[in-house]
Amino acid sequence: MSDLPLVLESETPDDAEAIQHLNERVFGPGRFARTAYRIRERADPDPSLSFVARVGTLMVGANAMTPIVIGETKALLLGPLIVEPVFRSQGIGEALVARSLEAARAQGWKLVILVGDEPYYARAGFQRVPTGRIVLPGPVDSTRLLYCELEAGALEAAEGEARPA
């Protein structure tokens, strides 16, 4: 990470508008067509697992974790991970993901999934879900469906459709 005076804080209701604007700038209106949003539009993220990144008073990133169920197994859906474009490649996204995973592990969660680029998320311990094991409510490139076990063997219990908890 660079020498930015980065502060990671738990998301609060006061952050909602700034997160929404950041999401609009980074992902645009096409974000609503993404399969993961079909889950997120019916479930709220857990604020105790969702964080914002600030440089001074400026919000430069955010990450949410939404409780879901895969078949009968409780899990979390990570994302969206949003970083202000001018602050990318500074380690902010990695720091947000690490903080969320650390908080999830401390609360006893065992499994986290996301839709994203494996080379980026592999640094945080994510790997590709075996094809057909987890089904999302819409089309998804199976090479982008990733998981991270917070407890060894957690993926074995998870099979089927992912849906809001």
Order of alpha helices (4+ residues) and beta strands (2+ residues): beta-alpha-alpha-beta-beta-beta-alpha-beta-alpha-beta-beta-beta-beta
